[in-house]
Structures are given as C-alpha cells and as structure tokens.
Amino acid sequence: MVGANPVEAHPVVGARLLQRVLHGAKLVVADPRAVGLALHADVHLRPRPGTNVALFHGFAHVVLAEGLADEEFLRERAVGLPELTELLADYPPDRVADITGVPAADLVAAARLYGRARRPAILYGLGVTEHLHGTDGVRSLTNLAILRGAVGTDRGYGVNPLRGQNNVQGASDMGALPDFLPGYGRVSDPAARSRAEAVYLELDPVDFLDVHPDDAARYDVRDGAQVTVESRHGRACLIARVGEQTALGQVFCSFHFPASGVNRLTSDHADTVTSCPEYKVTAVRVASSS
C-alpha cells in the first residue's frame, strides 16, 4: 500500500485490509508518516517526499535480480522488458537508499514479500498521484505488477487506485453541495441554517501541523501552540501537533478550513501528463507565532 491512509479516508477498505493482515496476510506500507495500517505493516518504508519513482524502480530491480518475475507471463503477454531491465539497472538497493532514505535492507525485504506473495496486490492513493511525476509513479507500480504477472490473471490482484476520500456521495450527504447543508437542508431555509450553525460552533475549525518532537524542540514549538508556516509560495497559520507520526525533518498538514491558508503553501507545479497539482510536497519554514 502506497501513499494512502484508508483507515481514515476509506474506513471500509481499511477495516478489510486490517482483517486480512490479522489473519496472516503480509503487508508492506510505503508512506512517510506512521499512521493507520503502517502500524500493522510487516515492513514500513518511509521514503523522502518526492522519491516514489526511485522507490518503485528499486522494488522492480530486486524482483528481477532475484528471479521473482513471472517469466511465462512476460514472454507471452508483455513487451518492453529489455528496455525496463536496462532502466532498472540504475536502481540497485544501495542507490535507491541514497535517493529515498529507505534502508536498503528494508527495501529488499519489502520487495521479497511482494515478489514471493501468492497473489500480490498494490493499492495506492493521492500520495502517489499528487506529485510532479505522479503519472510516472503509477506507471512504475504498473510495471511492478506486470513483472509479477499480477494483472489479468488469477495470480494477483493488480493495481488498485484509492480516491482521496471513500465516498463522494457521502460528501454530498455531509453538505459538500453548494446549495445544501448536511442532511440536504437547503441553504435558503432559515431553520436548516440555524441547525447547521448550532453544530458548527461545536467544531474546532483549525488545521493542525504534525511536527516531530525533535523538530519542535529545535524550533521552540509547543504542542497546541499556533505556528506560522512559510514556503516560497505563501504563508499559513496552523496549530502544532507534536508527535512521531511524521519523520524528523518533515511536517504534515491537512487542508480542511480555508482560513488556515494551507493551499497557499503549495506550488503551481502539476503532473506533466494529467495536470494533477503537486499538493504532496513543498519546502517550508516553521516558526512559533507566540
């Protein structure tokens, strides 16, 4: 599973995946944050943001080098293997470790789990696609599944994209439509507006910035304190949440509330094929607002 947190964003899928793990299925999670199913993974890889493609090439390198590819499938149903093999020669585990920050031994262990699985499956989310090279990331995952013969056969479950959230219809139910409030009360109905207003005073309309404890100490940031986050593109005011879900030197925040200004931090870069915005990575400076 790569770049997705189905425990929060896809709870039904997340629950079923957890059930499979608890019944013995092997799980590899590639995510910079230690959240959700990463806590139950056999191997948790925490690549530097923006290095997905190198990580996936490293997986494929190990699969080929250790004879874990489905030679019959590749011979009968795939093309381009010599070109891919030549490309992957530049991504041995040690070089991938230098690029991604993922220890070579962990990369090899994860690739072996995928390569030796009876019916491997890949699931990915916006942590793969919302990058400058998101399309290349998806293609690299697809190459990995093809190497294993896990596409269009009974020997695997292919590549499965997860949307950003589990249920667009549910978003409408919760009031995401411009002319309806949660429960489909019309915005033009004073009584419906009053009910919604009473519920929204109870919410905490802030976005949180997850910060590693060592970074918090370095920048004199206290848990629960207001912080200013600046990038080359803009500034946002957030509330610090100190913990070890994020790796040292990295921060994470969601963008629920427009007033926090998180979207102003991101660049105008987009995937060169799909034009999907690069929301997942940008360099920032963090300072206490107090």
Secondary structure, 3 states (H helix, E strand, C coil): CECCCHHHHCHHHHHHHHHHHHCCCCCEEECCCCCHHHHHCCEEECCCCCCHHHHHHHHHHHHHHCCCCCHHHHHHHCCCHHHHHHHHCCCCHHHHHHHHCCCHHHHHHHHHHHHHCCCCCEEECHHHHCCCCHHHHHHHHHHHHHHCCCCCCCCCCCEEECCCCCCHHHHHHCCCCCCEEHHHEECCCHHHHHHHHHHHCCCCCCCEEEECHHHHHHCCCCCCCEEEEEECCCEEEEEEEECCCCCCCCEEECCCCHHHCHHHHCCCCECCCCCCECCCCCCEEEEECC
